């Protein structure tokens, strides 16, 4: 029993837009604790596996691959005779040079017996095996006059003769072959191969991997037989939740559809449409793998139209339009079943226009006199994940530089489209007991500049500080911290109780400061997986610092809900 779990970490950037800091996914290796979709009720404590995978089988044929020195080989020396060895020549080795040199120096310029040479050959073979080269080995060359002073030892370094793939349907073979070929370069290393197979098993496109390594046509050559079962690539779902600002209608109904393997080479497309009383939003993202080391190129577009529906503003007909275009490249530099470190570079073009009385431009600063604000942002990001059976640590850092390009808003007054920000995120998930997880997080945004609303930091709502309405506070800088426990109420983890505490503070670099600048909330939540693909989440937050809320929505009373159904 196992699911793909993903934990979504995000910072809300704007009161009217979805967050621009992309989700990053944490996938669990065999036997490790998953941060996973911690929003999913099915969080199994200790024994998570990888989607029902069977244990990988690796046959180790090295024991019978190489000639036997003691029989069938014409070595001109008798057992028990001693002779002087001046030089030992090891032929065919490309790795472990220093260790092999240390071994042969022990007998060079020494009187040895034939048994000593057999032992040396065995030590070299064992050295390869101990370092993971289990299909490599060494033997004494025949037709040698050992009493000549020179001894030759031949090393046969194991290699793959070929990789045989079975079970692929829509997924192209290159998607699987390229990372395996990188991991199986000569000499074949079992540790590299097992690591590559574990990463393949963790791939969301692969449901099951069975592997067998068998002897090839000649000594030192092997055949890797890989049998795969593809995971379902199409997903769709519908969700209703009160995660939007009450000023535009807090309850949103959204539908999404995604395909993880659109054209067969692991390219992913996802589209989502959402609707509230005052908001109409859709976004689409397409991600392409561009190399065998999981580098990806992503293209995204989102569009939203919103209207203030609060009773105090209805007669003013205040509305806004927002478009976002994004392009980003992400490349893992370190990738193993336990750890991943990646860097990326992105470009965002963001445009917003605000109107009053339906079509009159409305400005909130001198820089946006016509009600229009545009930013062109270069983003450099780094993310890191470390997993173990008891904990998962994840961190993300993003530097953003607003530049004067593509008609960005530029003004002699501040704020405008020229700015610099740093966003940092850290999550720590700890297994306290088989039935309790503890989730801690810190999010922050720091900047020396005054920012347009497109790039501001916000607090309040389900994803930041529960007990307050969405986007209760919006400012240039902010720090958010929170801790939440997941207490499994049933043995299958379908029902969870989630007590939490969250606190955040904000400040502006110029102008009016937020009041209050700090908010904090404590409360209790419930997560329930009612059936396959059907999830319910309820949260009740109690504000610890008072604010002046003009409304009486569920959010203003500290109540948040999510009903999510994903049949595929």
DRENMAR-528894 format. One record per residue (C-alpha): x, y, z; residue in three letters. Coordinates in steps of 0.05 Angstrom, whole numbers, padded with zeros to 5 digits, always signed. Layout:
BEGIN
XYZALA
...
//
This chain:
BEGIN
+00000+00000+00000UNK
+00029+00066-00021UNK
+00010+00130-00056UNK
+00048+00185-00090UNK
+00050+00240-00037UNK
+00070+00312-00050UNK
+00076+00368+00000UNK
+00061+00436-00030UNK
+00099+00494-00002UNK
+00076+00563-00023UNK
+00076+00637-00006UNK
+00017+00680-00025UNK
+00042+00739-00065UNK
-00020+00779-00080UNK
-00091+00789-00054UNK
-00122+00775-00122UNK
-00074+00725-00153UNK
-00053+00654-00140UNK
+00018+00647-00111UNK
+00076+00653-00160UNK
+00126+00613-00120UNK
+00117+00545-00151UNK
+00102+00482-00113UNK
+00159+00434-00105UNK
+00149+00360-00098UNK
+00180+00313-00049UNK
+00176+00239-00069UNK
+00191+00183-00021UNK
+00244+00129-00032UNK
+00233+00058-00009UNK
+00230+00055+00067UNK
+00233+00130+00077UNK
+00183+00177+00107UNK
+00145+00218+00056UNK
+00130+00291+00065UNK
+00085+00274+00008UNK
+00017+00305+00001UNK
+00013+00318+00075UNK
-00054+00347+00060UNK
-00076+00277+00042UNK
-00105+00236+00099UNK
-00069+00173+00080UNK
-00003+00184+00115UNK
+00024+00116+00135UNK
+00076+00120+00190UNK
+00134+00072+00179UNK
+00125+00023+00124UNK
+00115+00063+00061UNK
+00140+00029-00001UNK
+00139+00050-00074UNK
+00072+00038-00106UNK
+00072-00037-00095UNK
+00140-00049-00125UNK
+00172-00118-00119UNK
+00243-00124-00092UNK
+00295-00113-00145UNK
+00332-00177-00164UNK
+00405-00171-00183UNK
+00441-00234-00201UNK
+00515-00230-00189UNK
+00550-00275-00240UNK
+00620-00252-00226UNK
+00639-00315-00188UNK
+00639-00357-00252UNK
+00660-00307-00304UNK
+00734-00311-00301UNK
+00787-00364-00315UNK
+00812-00403-00255UNK
+00885-00391-00241UNK
+00901-00457-00206UNK
+00875-00504-00261UNK
+00878-00504-00336UNK
+00928-00448-00339UNK
+01000-00458-00361UNK
+01037-00421-00306UNK
+01111-00439-00306UNK
+01121-00448-00232UNK
+01106-00502-00181UNK
+01063-00495-00119UNK
+01107-00481-00059UNK
+01166-00456-00099UNK
+01190-00386-00081UNK
+01213-00336-00133UNK
+01229-00263-00137UNK
+01176-00216-00164UNK
+01205-00150-00186UNK
+01144-00121-00221UNK
+01069-00135-00222UNK
+01032-00110-00283UNK
+00957-00102-00276UNK
+00924-00097-00344UNK
+00854-00072-00361UNK
+00836-00032-00299UNK
+00808+00038-00305UNK
+00787+00050-00233UNK
+00814+00039-00162UNK
+00885+00053-00186UNK
+00912+00076-00119UNK
+00883+00017-00081UNK
+00909-00033-00131UNK
+00978-00001-00130UNK
+00979-00008-00054UNK
+00964-00082-00060UNK
+01017-00098-00112UNK
+01070-00059-00074UNK
+01063-00110-00018UNK
+01096-00164-00060UNK
+01140-00127-00110UNK
+01214-00139-00098UNK
+01195-00197-00052UNK
+01203-00272-00057UNK
+01133-00302-00062UNK
+01098-00367-00076UNK
+01046-00383-00128UNK
+00994-00382-00072UNK
+01014-00310-00057UNK
+00997-00291-00129UNK
+00931-00326-00124UNK
+00917-00287-00060UNK
+00936-00221-00095UNK
+00889-00236-00152UNK
+00834-00252-00102UNK
+00847-00187-00064UNK
+00841-00146-00128UNK
+00776-00182-00146UNK
+00750-00170-00075UNK
+00770-00097-00079UNK
+00726-00089-00141UNK
+00668-00125-00107UNK
+00674-00084-00043UNK
+00668-00021-00085UNK
+00606-00044-00120UNK
+00637-00072-00184UNK
+00607-00141-00172UNK
+00613-00163-00245UNK
+00688-00146-00249UNK
+00746-00192-00230UNK
+00820-00207-00239UNK
+00859-00269-00260UNK
+00931-00289-00274UNK
+00948-00290-00348UNK
+00970-00358-00373UNK
+01035-00375-00408UNK
+01076-00334-00360UNK
+01145-00351-00334UNK
+01134-00328-00263UNK
+01207-00335-00246UNK
+01224-00281-00298UNK
+01211-00228-00245UNK
+01149-00199-00279UNK
+01077-00221-00264UNK
+01017-00200-00305UNK
+00947-00198-00276UNK
+00888-00185-00323UNK
+00828-00147-00298UNK
+00762-00156-00335UNK
+00717-00097-00317UNK
+00644-00114-00322UNK
+00599-00078-00372UNK
+00529-00083-00399UNK
+00521-00118-00465UNK
+00451-00089-00472UNK
+00389-00066-00434UNK
+00325-00102-00450UNK
+00260-00063-00435UNK
+00192-00096-00430UNK
+00124-00069-00411UNK
+00126+00001-00440UNK
+00063+00024-00476UNK
+00058+00099-00486UNK
+00124+00119-00453UNK
+00183+00122-00501UNK
+00241+00076-00487UNK
+00292+00133-00487UNK
+00259+00162-00425UNK
+00280+00100-00386UNK
+00343+00081-00425UNK
+00381+00147-00420UNK
+00386+00151-00344UNK
+00401+00076-00340UNK
+00456+00083-00392UNK
+00488+00139-00352UNK
+00486+00095-00290UNK
+00514+00033-00325UNK
+00576+00061-00359UNK
+00637+00015-00357UNK
+00657-00011-00308UNK
+00588-00032-00285UNK
+00576-00012-00212UNK
+00521-00045-00172UNK
+00512+00015-00126UNK
+00502+00063-00184UNK
+00454+00014-00217UNK
+00412+00003-00155UNK
+00408+00079-00144UNK
+00385+00090-00215UNK
+00333+00035-00208UNK
+00307+00065-00143UNK
+00300+00133-00177UNK
+00265+00100-00235UNK
+00216+00067-00186UNK
+00203+00136-00155UNK
+00184+00166-00222UNK
+00110+00183-00222UNK
+00104+00154-00292UNK
+00127+00085-00268UNK
+00083+00042-00224UNK
+00128-00020-00218UNK
+00199-00040-00236UNK
+00226-00111-00238UNK
+00299-00121-00256UNK
+00344-00181-00269UNK
+00419-00177-00284UNK
+00444-00239-00321UNK
+00509-00262-00353UNK
+00521-00240-00424UNK
+00556-00273-00483UNK
+00627-00266-00455UNK
+00659-00260-00386UNK
+00649-00191-00356UNK
+00589-00174-00400UNK
+00518-00174-00373UNK
+00447-00164-00396UNK
+00400-00119-00356UNK
+00328-00141-00363UNK
+00279-00088-00340UNK
+00204-00101-00337UNK
+00161-00040-00324UNK
+00089-00023-00312UNK
+00068+00047-00329UNK
+00028+00088-00279UNK
-00037+00121-00301UNK
-00018+00187-00334UNK
-00085+00222-00337UNK
-00114+00256-00275UNK
-00175+00299-00265UNK
-00213+00326-00206UNK
-00260+00377-00177UNK
-00252+00417-00113UNK
-00291+00467-00072UNK
-00257+00507-00016UNK
-00261+00574+00018UNK
-00189+00596+00004UNK
-00201+00663-00031UNK
-00208+00732-00002UNK
-00280+00747+00019UNK
-00275+00813-00019UNK
-00279+00773-00084UNK
-00319+00714-00058UNK
-00284+00666-00011UNK
-00313+00600-00036UNK
-00282+00575-00100UNK
-00302+00516-00143UNK
-00247+00491-00189UNK
-00236+00435-00237UNK
-00169+00410-00264UNK
-00143+00360-00315UNK
-00071+00337-00323UNK
-00032+00288-00366UNK
+00037+00267-00342UNK
+00059+00238-00409UNK
+00025+00278-00463UNK
+00068+00260-00523UNK
+00104+00200-00495UNK
+00170+00230-00471UNK
+00149+00249-00401UNK
+00122+00318-00418UNK
+00067+00342-00371UNK
+00009+00389-00382UNK
-00040+00414-00330UNK
-00098+00461-00335UNK
-00144+00488-00281UNK
-00205+00533-00280UNK
-00233+00566-00218UNK
-00294+00607-00203UNK
-00319+00648-00143UNK
-00373+00700-00137UNK
-00325+00754-00160UNK
-00267+00715-00191UNK
-00257+00679-00257UNK
-00188+00647-00263UNK
-00154+00596-00306UNK
-00082+00574-00314UNK
-00044+00524-00356UNK
+00027+00497-00350UNK
+00068+00452-00395UNK
+00133+00419-00372UNK
+00184+00385-00418UNK
+00241+00341-00396UNK
+00303+00363-00434UNK
+00358+00316-00411UNK
+00371+00249-00379UNK
+00387+00281-00311UNK
+00315+00305-00301UNK
+00326+00376-00325UNK
+00259+00408-00344UNK
+00234+00469-00382UNK
+00167+00497-00360UNK
+00119+00545-00395UNK
+00060+00575-00359UNK
+00002+00623-00369UNK
-00053+00646-00323UNK
-00109+00697-00329UNK
-00157+00723-00277UNK
-00214+00772-00277UNK
-00240+00795-00210UNK
-00292+00841-00181UNK
-00301+00866-00110UNK
-00366+00837-00083UNK
-00363+00865-00012UNK
-00426+00903+00004UNK
-00387+00967+00018UNK
-00356+00968-00053UNK
-00410+00939-00097UNK
-00435+01006-00122UNK
-00364+01026-00143UNK
-00358+00968-00192UNK
-00284+00958-00177UNK
-00253+00904-00219UNK
-00185+00879-00242UNK
-00152+00838-00295UNK
-00086+00800-00286UNK
-00043+00760-00334UNK
+00020+00721-00318UNK
+00069+00690-00367UNK
+00125+00647-00341UNK
+00185+00609-00368UNK
+00232+00569-00323UNK
+00288+00518-00326UNK
+00303+00471-00269UNK
+00363+00424-00264UNK
+00378+00375-00207UNK
+00452+00377-00192UNK
+00450+00323-00138UNK
+00398+00268-00142UNK
+00392+00204-00101UNK
+00334+00166-00069UNK
+00349+00204-00004UNK
+00372+00273-00027UNK
+00359+00322-00083UNK
+00389+00390-00096UNK
+00368+00430-00156UNK
+00377+00500-00184UNK
+00334+00538-00233UNK
+00325+00602-00272UNK
+00260+00634-00291UNK
+00229+00694-00325UNK
+00160+00721-00306UNK
+00119+00774-00342UNK
+00062+00799-00298UNK
+00009+00850-00316UNK
-00049+00878-00277UNK
-00100+00932-00292UNK
-00152+00958-00242UNK
-00216+00996-00259UNK
-00270+01034-00221UNK
-00341+01044-00245UNK
-00327+00985-00291UNK
-00281+01019-00341UNK
-00245+01079-00309UNK
-00172+01063-00292UNK
-00161+01062-00217UNK
-00091+01076-00189UNK
-00063+01061-00120UNK
+00005+01096-00130UNK
+00039+01148-00174UNK
+00075+01093-00212UNK
+00008+01064-00235UNK
-00028+01127-00255UNK
-00069+01092-00308UNK
-00087+01034-00263UNK
-00036+00988-00297UNK
+00024+00955-00265UNK
+00073+00910-00301UNK
+00134+00873-00276UNK
+00188+00834-00312UNK
+00223+00789-00263UNK
+00284+00745-00267UNK
+00282+00691-00214UNK
+00339+00647-00191UNK
+00318+00590-00145UNK
+00349+00532-00108UNK
+00313+00475-00074UNK
+00338+00418-00030UNK
+00305+00356+00000UNK
+00334+00306+00050UNK
+00295+00244+00068UNK
+00304+00189+00120UNK
+00257+00138+00152UNK
+00242+00186+00210UNK
+00243+00255+00178UNK
+00241+00297+00116UNK
+00276+00364+00110UNK
+00261+00411+00052UNK
+00286+00481+00036UNK
+00276+00530-00021UNK
+00309+00596-00036UNK
+00289+00645-00090UNK
+00321+00710-00111UNK
+00278+00756-00154UNK
+00302+00816-00194UNK
+00252+00864-00226UNK
+00282+00894-00289UNK
+00266+00950-00338UNK
+00245+00906-00397UNK
+00183+00887-00435UNK
+00146+00951-00417UNK
+00154+00942-00342UNK
+00125+00997-00298UNK
+00181+01048-00287UNK
+00172+01112-00247UNK
+00213+01164-00210UNK
+00170+01148-00150UNK
+00168+01083-00112UNK
+00143+01029-00118UNK
+00155+01009-00190UNK
+00178+00948-00230UNK
+00251+00952-00207UNK
+00262+00913-00143UNK
+00299+00857-00109UNK
+00269+00805-00063UNK
+00291+00741-00029UNK
+00240+00687-00011UNK
+00261+00630+00035UNK
+00222+00569+00056UNK
+00239+00512+00103UNK
+00198+00451+00124UNK
+00214+00397+00175UNK
+00171+00335+00181UNK
+00187+00289+00239UNK
+00158+00220+00256UNK
+00146+00225+00331UNK
+00112+00158+00336UNK
+00078+00108+00289UNK
+00014+00150+00294UNK
+00040+00221+00300UNK
+00075+00267+00251UNK
+00100+00337+00269UNK
+00105+00388+00213UNK
+00144+00453+00224UNK
+00153+00508+00172UNK
+00183+00577+00164UNK
+00170+00623+00104UNK
+00199+00692+00094UNK
+00204+00747+00043UNK
+00256+00803+00050UNK
+00267+00863+00006UNK
+00301+00931+00010UNK
+00249+00961-00037UNK
+00176+00982-00036UNK
+00138+00932-00078UNK
+00078+00934-00125UNK
+00020+00892-00100UNK
+00038+00838-00151UNK
+00100+00820-00110UNK
+00078+00833-00038UNK
+00077+00783+00019UNK
+00010+00767+00052UNK
-00013+00735+00117UNK
-00080+00707+00136UNK
-00121+00648+00111UNK
-00117+00573+00107UNK
-00046+00569+00079UNK
-00013+00620+00125UNK
-00046+00639+00191UNK
-00113+00606+00204UNK
-00162+00645+00247UNK
-00161+00705+00198UNK
-00189+00719+00130UNK
-00147+00708+00067UNK
-00096+00763+00057UNK
-00112+00797+00123UNK
-00044+00834+00119UNK
-00005+00852+00056UNK
+00065+00882+00061UNK
+00134+00886+00030UNK
+00168+00840+00080UNK
+00142+00783+00122UNK
+00160+00722+00164UNK
+00114+00664+00177UNK
+00123+00605+00224UNK
+00078+00547+00240UNK
+00076+00478+00272UNK
+00023+00425+00261UNK
+00014+00354+00287UNK
-00019+00299+00247UNK
-00050+00248+00295UNK
-00075+00185+00261UNK
-00142+00165+00290UNK
-00149+00101+00250UNK
-00099+00046+00234UNK
-00103+00061+00159UNK
-00090+00136+00170UNK
-00153+00156+00134UNK
-00176+00199+00192UNK
-00129+00250+00223UNK
-00134+00303+00277UNK
-00090+00364+00265UNK
-00077+00414+00321UNK
-00037+00474+00298UNK
-00005+00540+00317UNK
+00016+00594+00267UNK
+00045+00664+00274UNK
+00070+00716+00225UNK
+00094+00788+00223UNK
+00101+00839+00167UNK
+00129+00908+00153UNK
+00135+00958+00096UNK
+00198+00995+00076UNK
+00161+01060+00064UNK
+00093+01090+00080UNK
+00040+01064+00126UNK
+00057+01003+00168UNK
+00008+00945+00175UNK
-00037+00949+00236UNK
-00033+00900+00267UNK
+00035+00880+00239UNK
+00033+00812+00273UNK
-00022+00759+00276UNK
-00024+00690+00307UNK
-00074+00634+00310UNK
-00084+00567+00344UNK
-00135+00514+00326UNK
-00155+00445+00307UNK
-00167+00410+00240UNK
-00194+00345+00214UNK
-00173+00308+00151UNK
-00214+00250+00126UNK
-00205+00206+00065UNK
-00277+00184+00057UNK
-00265+00139-00003UNK
-00219+00129-00062UNK
-00201+00198-00087UNK
-00251+00233-00042UNK
-00221+00277+00013UNK
-00250+00325+00064UNK
-00212+00377+00105UNK
-00239+00422+00160UNK
-00200+00473+00201UNK
-00221+00518+00257UNK
-00173+00574+00277UNK
-00177+00620+00337UNK
-00144+00688+00328UNK
-00097+00707+00385UNK
-00088+00780+00362UNK
-00150+00821+00348UNK
-00164+00854+00280UNK
-00221+00894+00252UNK
-00257+00848+00204UNK
-00315+00881+00168UNK
-00348+00815+00147UNK
-00381+00753+00175UNK
-00356+00701+00125UNK
-00334+00632+00148UNK
-00262+00656+00144UNK
-00277+00715+00189UNK
-00302+00664+00239UNK
-00240+00621+00232UNK
-00273+00564+00192UNK
-00240+00534+00130UNK
-00261+00475+00088UNK
-00239+00435+00028UNK
-00277+00381-00009UNK
-00235+00347-00061UNK
-00254+00291-00109UNK
-00203+00261-00157UNK
-00231+00199-00193UNK
-00168+00190-00234UNK
//
